[in-house]
Amino acid sequence: MKEPDLKKIRKAMEKELDPKRYEHTLGVAYTAASLAMCYGADLNSALIAGMLHDCAKCLSNEKKISICKKHDLPINPAEEKNPFLLHAKVGSYLASKKYGVTDPDILNAILNHTTGRPDMSLLEKIVWLSDYIEPGRKQAPNLPEIRRIAFEDLDKALIMALENTLSYLKGGNMEIDSMTQKTYDFYKNGGNV
């Protein structure tokens, strides 16, 4: 099957996303491409996943919920309380149905870019971490160190970023999707559940 046209996807994202989100998307795509080159992952897959990872981010919460209900996409308790989290699930669906992505690894990278999951593929790790370290990000603790380590030891950088994410959510008394905790535990324990 023919791969989606990256130029068309980029133009579509420029129209679909607000300017700030589009700049973030470009940052994620280029960071994912750089990490793909570093670790020998497929460059085009990294670019496509990076460009589409937030393709549903600018949809209203009502629209995200509506798409999930209409297409039988399950909504977990954390997503029910925070429907903005549905952008990954809805984004993976749209990547397939609207943008013609058929590669399951790309679709999973989009699907899991917010929470991660235990035993992620190389591409999933790259997209998750690219979303965290892209050049436009400014707020995360230890960001310069995590950026450097991402190009030396992907799993170590992933653990550091997940630890920061969980700490931030707990510190703000925010809802934590159980998958984020499971992902952290999996990698912190050396890839064992």
Secondary structure, 3 states (H helix, E strand, C coil): CCCCCHHHHHHHHHHHCCHHHHHHHHHHHHHHHHHHHHHCCCHHHHHHHHHHCCCCCCCCHHHHHHHHHHCCCCCCHHHHHCHHHHHHHHHHHHHHHCCCCCCHHHHHHHHCCCCCCCCCCHHHHHHHHHHHHCCCCCCCCCHHHHHHHHCCCHHHHHHHHHHHHHHHHHHCCCCCCHHHHHHHHHHHCCCCC
